[in-house]
Amino acid sequence: MGPLSVSPMGFGTWAWGNQLLWGYQESMDDDLQQIFNMAVDNGVNLFDTADSYGTGRFNGQSEKLLGKFIRDFR
């Protein structure tokens, strides 16, 4: 229908920034970048974020990390 193509599999980012349920710590960011890179290298281009991802002081952290990972993608 248009120029956009969405990968058949998406990637959820709920754990990125969710300290309460997933135990997220900022020290995990390098590992998350590697996981992001691997997903993109394997054709994933749909990343699911939500306003509830990243709780407490990490509010919106999944979106912030996704933006950083896109900018830093090799």
Buried (B, 14 or more C-beta within 10 A) or exposed (E): EEEEEEBEEEBEBBBBBBBEEBEBEEEBBEEBBEBBBEBBEEEBEEBEBEEEBBBEEBBBBBBBBBEBBEEEEE
